[in-house]
Amino acid sequence: MATLQIDLSNKKQVRDFLSLPTKIYRNIPQWVPPLDGEERDRLNPKRYPYFIHSRAGFFLVYRDGIPVGRLAVLDNRPYNDHNHEQTAFFYLFECEPDPNSASSLFDMGIDWAQKRGLKKIVGSKGFTALDGMGILVQGFDLRPALGSPYNPSYYAGLVESAGFIKTNEIVSGYLGADIHFPERIHELADRIRERRGLYIRRFHSRRELRSALGSLKSLYNGALEGTTGAIPISDEEIKALASQILWFADPNLIKIVMKGQQPVGFLLAYPDISAALQRTKGRLFPLGWITLLREFQKTDHININGAGMIQEFRGSGGTAILYSEMFKSVVENPQYQHAEVVQIGMENEKMQREMENFGVNFYKVHRMYEKVI
């Protein structure tokens, strides 16, 4: 067995890192391959905005010359500056069911983090605020929402065997168009909007949506005020995020809460094109983009994976507006019949309890881990 930090200029090592998931998941029908181009960019410091402010180490373990495990360890400076921490993330962990291989990967990744002065490592947690978090521990029989982590059931055991302990869990839930959503929540949302002078900005075309995305950075970072464990977005990352939103979005599903001309809240939802990514194996070219465009037009699933209010408007019933708009996103367009509310932290017990009362069925669980180093 040999473990190494890959040289990002070594094409074979990069290819081995990127191709390993296909080998791990070849007999798992639920797995959704990531977009090939985006995955390649993550290993290219000249193209990926993350590397403007932060660093990452990428590691592979080989057995008899064949890659059997991989790991990324991240030193995210905006996260550590915002949260006053010295924390590393682990991410992109994939491994065959061999505790020795997993421990070898984590040992080398932890050594890299220690040399950078970091004091603990948590994960699974990614490069950007929109990367999915955690190790899946419930919901293995379900296809993951786009961007949400999926892994075999033995991964939690591998992480724990490497000395990590559970810190918290993150849940994702199902919301159907036939749900009996309480009318009182819509009524409360209407009263809050009227009392506080708020309204919902909606979009009917990508051109309209593009004009609003310039304010997304201040809106998202403003929603982080008073919170911990979050990652502020940089100018370069917001440009990449805006491009991603424009590519994946149905403009009708993007909603901005406004106070006059000031955006104060947001709800992001996207058509779920996971089935098309499975058919194209994550490749856009030469013809994969046609399959994806067709899926946009026919999918009856959406993913609700971003919502927030700036601190000033978060209380006094402000979340009722987001709940109300979340439900409307599912029922207003007859194309959509199913929604997944993606990754709500279990520490937010009030939100989880409220959504369960609305009829949301939390059917997937991801677990976060931590190790002092």
C-alpha positions, 0 to 999 in steps of 0.5 A: 500500500502506498499513500501520496499527496498528488502533484496537480501537474501530474495528469495520471495522478489527477486522472486516478483521483477523478476516476476513482468514484466511478469504480467505487459506485459502478454497482450502485444505481442511486449514485449521481456522477458530478459534472465532469468539468466542475470536478476537473476545475476543483483540481486546477488552482489556475481555474478554481476561485477557491485557490485565490484565498485558500489551499488544499491538499489532495491524497491518494492511496494505492494498493498494488499500483491501483487507486483504492482511496482518495481524500481532499483536505482544505485550509479555507481561510475565509471560514477560519477568519469568519469563525475565528478558528484554525480548522481544516475540512476533509472532503471528496473522501472515497475509499474501498471498504478497507480501514487501513487505506482510509486511516492512511489517507486521513493520517497524511491529510492530517499531517498536511493540516498540522503543518499549516497550523490547523488544530482540528479537522471536520467533515465532510465539508467542501470548498464553497458554501453550496457544497453538500456536507456530511457522510450519508448514514440514512437514505441509501436507497434514495437518489441524492439531490443534485450536489448532495453527498452520497456514499456507501453505508460503510463510509461512516465506519471508515471515518470513525475507525480513523478516530473521528467522532460525531458532532451533529447531523443534517437532514433532508426532507420530502415535500409533495405537491399534495401536502396539506400546508397550513393556510395560517402560515400563508396568512402569517407571511402576508401579515409580516410582509405588509407590516414590514413593507416586504415583497417577493421579487420573482423572475420570468426569464434568465435575463431578469434573473441575471440582473439580480445576481449582482446583489447575491454576495451581499445578501448571502453574506448578510444572512451569515451575520450572527451565525457560526460555522458558515463560509462567506462568499468572495467576489470570484466565487459569487461569479461562479455561483451566478453562472451555476444558478443561470445554468441550472435555474428555472427563473420561476423558482428563484425568489428574493425577499425585498424591502424597497430596493434592498434584497433582504432574503432569498429562496433558491430552488432548482429543477432536479436533473440528477437522472440526466446526469446518471444517463450522461455519466456527468459529461456535457460533451459532445451530446450530454448537454442535450440530455440535460436540457431535455431533463429541465423540461420534463423533470417533476422534481425540484431541490430547495437548497438555499434560504436565508434572511439578513439578521434584521429581518430574521425574527418576528415571523420572517421565516414564515415568508420563506416557508410560504414561498417554499410551498408555493415553489412546489405547487405553482408550476404543474410540472413539479410534483415533488421537492427535496428540502436539502440539508437542514442542520439538526441543531436547528430543532425549531425549523425541523420541528416546524417543517415536520408539522407542515408534513415534511418527511425527513428521510435522509441523514448526513453526519458531520465528524470532527477530530482534534489534531 
